[in-house]
Amino acid sequence: MSDCFEIIPLDTLFFRGSTPMESGMMNVVSVFPPPVSVIKGAFWTAVHSKDGVFSAGLVNDEIPLEVTGIFIKKFDKDNKKLYYAPAPATWYYDNDKKISSGEKLDGIKLIEAKKMQETEKLGMTSSAGRVVFVKAEKDSKSLSGAWVSIDFLKNPKSKFGKNDVLFEGDILTKENRTNVALDSNRKAKDGQLFSSTHLRLNDGISLVVCFKEKLALPEEGKLFFGGEKRISKFKRISEDSLNPLSSNSNGEVFVSFVPVEATDESVNSIVSSGKIFATAGWDLAKGFHKPTTNWIPAGAVFNTKINDSCVALKSVPAK
């Protein structure tokens, strides 16, 4: 990671996945974390804009930026600064109930799902051939979709502390909005209402993104981020505190800190992952729909280093 920025929203955020937004639809819920395309587009526009007017002329899939990390920054009750990364999909907590706050994990055991037999050893067949799967202990719950402190990732322990994990409710709240479609003259269309759910980050929470490239941006400034051209502040921060694990490429398994495009190579390398999701949308540069793209969620664990967003995952210590 060579260039990292803290993003501080000045309003709500909205990141659409592949769900269409049409009149009469009941609700479209923002995805989180934001898709890689949104991050690249926002920062590329900030680099190549003057007075907020985009001038570079590239469509999104041509933007030569590589996002290497998406993190959460939080200040705890003692005003201590903490950073969190997407939780590895092979990590579980020892409880049969779904927990909504990371503080409630204090003292609960961390369970690491282990790679087991291939499907052929179970008498099963797959079009993908030999498929590795993982298995956790009975009554455990997956941490896939949660966020784990970078300090904990560096030195995992057998039990969680109260500041080691963040769940969605620790990070954001959701706000329902009613919207009206506009015509080419920016006037409301009669009867064409739809609703959407925006996200508002909780107090003391901000988003951090890192790029492989050094960006030609000032130390701080403002950019349009997400739908409806909502404005956020950005501030460059040191990358040293965001180096969670060794970059050793000889590890047994690797966790990705950004969503990974679902290609044959990446899908066949999955050890454990959350549900694959799709993104689409409208390409302002082309003036046409973006192609639908499938993504493996951040926190997915692979048996090989897929790209620069992947780092070797340390094993959980014995009891």
N, C-alpha and C positions, 0 to 999 in steps of 0.2 A: 504494500500500500504506500503510495507516494504523496497523495494529496487528499486530505480529509476535511470535510466541512460539516459544521453543525447547522442544522436547519431549524429555525424558530418560527413557526407559523404565527401570523398576526390575526388569523381568523380560522374558520373550520377548513377541513381538507376533504377533497373528494377524488378518489381514484377509481375509475370504472374499469372493470375487467372485460368480459365478453358479453355482458348482459345488455341488450338494446334498451335505449331510453326513448320510449314512444308514448304518445298521448294515451291516457287510460290505464297505463301500467300501475300496479298497486305500489311497488316500491323497488328501488334499485339501491343496493347497499354497497358502500365504498369498500374496496379491498384494502388490506393492510398486511404487510408493508407495501409501499407503492411499487408498481411494476418497474423493472429496469428501464424500459423505454421512457417512462415518465421522468425518471431521474436524469437520464442522458439528455432528453429533449430540453428540460428546464435549464440545465447547466450549459449546454451547448448554445442555447438561445441567449443566456446571460453573457457568455463569452463574446458572441458575435452580434450583439444588439447595440443599438444606440437609441437612447430614450425609449426603450421598450419595444422597438420595431425590429422584427427579425429580418436579417439581411444575408444570412449565409447560404440559403437556398438548398440545403440538403434535406432529403427525407430521412425519417428516423432510423431506418435500418442501415443508412450510410454514415451515420455519425461515428467518427473514429474515437470513441471513448470506451473504456472498459471499467465497469463498476466492480470493485473488488471486495466491497463490504457494505452492509447496511446494519447499523447499530442503534441502540437506544441509550441516551444519556439521562441520568437521573441524579437529583440531589436528595439524599436521605434526610431523616429528621434532624440529624446532627450537622447538616449542610455539607456532608461528605459527597464528593463527586464519584459516581459509579457509572461504568459502561456495561452494556449487556449485548450479547450476540444471540442469534437464533439458536434455540436449544437443539442439540443433536437428536435426530429421530430415533436413535437407538437408546435414548435415556428415558427411564420411567420412574415414577415415584411409588412407594410401597403403601398403597391405599386403594380401597375398592370404591371410593367416592370421588366425584369430580370436585376439584378445589378451584375456587375462583380468585384467590389472592395468594401471592407468593409468600406472604408472612405466615400463612397457615401451614406452609411446608416446613417451618422451623422444627428441627428434630426428627423429621421423617426421612427414612432411608432412601438413598438413590440406588436404583437398579439399572444395570447395563444389560440390555438384551444382547445375547451372543449369537454369532452366526452358527447356524445348525446345518443339517444335511441339505443336499440339493434335492429338488423335487423328485428326481428319478429314484432316490432311496426310499421314497414314500409310495412308490408305485404310481406316480403321477407323471403326466407328460405335459409339455408346454411348447408352443410354437417358437419360444425364445430359447429352447434347449435347456441347459443346466441353469436353474434359477436358485440363487441363494436366498434363504429367508432367515428371519430372526425370531427369537422367542424370548419373552420375558416371563417373570414369575406370575403365578396365579394372583388375581385381585389387584394387580398393579395397573396404573394409568400412564398413558404416554404423555411426554412433555412436548411432543411435536406441536408447533405453533406457539409455544411459550418462548421466553427469553431468559438466558442464563448469564450471570455476571461473568465478565472476562476473567476476573480473579479466580472464580471457581473453575472456569475452563482450564486455566493454567495449572491449577492444583486441585483437581476434583477430590472431594472427600466422600466418605461413606454415608454421611447425613447432610441434609441441607440446613443452612442458617436462614434467618428471616429476611436477609437482603440478597439471597442467592438467585432467586427466580422472580420474574415478572410474568403475570398473565395479562390477557387483554384488558381486563377491568382495572389493572394497576396502571395502564398506559393511557387509556383514552375513554371517552364517553361518546355515545352516538346521539345525533340530533336529527329528527325527521324534518324534512323540508318539502313544501309543495311548490311545484314549478309550472310555468306555462311556456309552451313552445312559441318561438319567434319566427317571423317570416324574414325574407331577405332585407327588409327595411328596418329590422329590429323592432317590429310591432307585434303585439300579442295576437296569437291565432285564437279565434273563438272556439271555446270548448275543448282545447287541446291541453289539458292538465295532466301532469304526472308527478310522482313523488320520488324522493331519493333520501338516503340516509347519509349525512355527513359525519365526519369524525372531528372531535376536538381533543387535542392532547391535554392530559391532566397537568396541573401545576407542577413545575419542577421537572417536566419531561420534555425532551427534544429529540429530534432524529439526527443521526450522523451518517453520512455517506462518504465512501472513499473511492478514489479513482487511481488507476495504474499510472495515468499520465499527469503531469503537472499542468494545471489549468491557468490560463492567462486572466486571472481574476484578482481583484483587490483583496485585502485581508478580511474585509467585511462589506456587505452591501445587501441589496434586495433582488428578488427574482420572482417570476410567476411560477407557482408550483401547484400542479394538479388541475382539476377542472374548474371552470368559471374564472380562470385567471386570478385566483386568490394569491395575495402577496405574502411571501415569507422573507424573513431576514436570514442571511447566511453569514457564517464566520469561520475562517480557516482555523483549524486546531492542530496540535501536534499529533503525529501518527504513532509516536512511541507508546502512548498509553493504550493504543488500539491494536497492538501486536499480541494477540491472545496466546498463540501457540508457535512452536517451532515451524519453520517452513520446510523442514525435513521431508523430502519426497519419498522416503523409504518406509513410511508408516504402514500399519496394517489396514487402517480405514481412514477416510478423510471426510470432513464435514464442510459443507459449502455455506458461506455467509451471504449469498445472494441466490435468487431463483436461477436455475439452470435450464436452458432451453432443452426440451425433450427430444433429443435425437436418438438414433439407434444406439450410438456409442454410450450416451449418458444413461439412457434407460437400462441398458444391459449391464451397467456398472453399479446400479443401485443396490445397496445393502438394506437400507430402510428409508422410507420417505413418507411425508404426508401426501394427501390427495393431489394429483396433478391438476393444474388449473389452466384456463385459457384466457388470453387477452386479445382484444381487437380494438375497435374505435375508428375515429376519423382522422385521416392524415391531412393536416392543414396545408402542407407543402404540395402534396399531390392533388388535393381537392377531391379525394376519393377515400373509400373505406380502406382501413389497414387490413392486411391479411390476418386471419386468426392464427395465433401461435400458442402452442402448448408449453407449459413450464413446470419443472419440478420445484417444489417450494424450497425456500431457504431453510437450512437445518437438515437437509437430506444428507445421508451418509453413503459414501461410495467406496468401492474397493480399489479405486485408483484416483489419482489426482486429476480431476477433469479439467480444471483451469486455475487461474491465479486466485480465485475466490476460495479455493479449497485448502484447508490446512490439516495436518495430521492430528487425529483425535487421541488424546491420552486416555488410557484405561482407568476405570474406576477402581480405587484401591479395595483390597479385600476387607471384609468386616473386621 
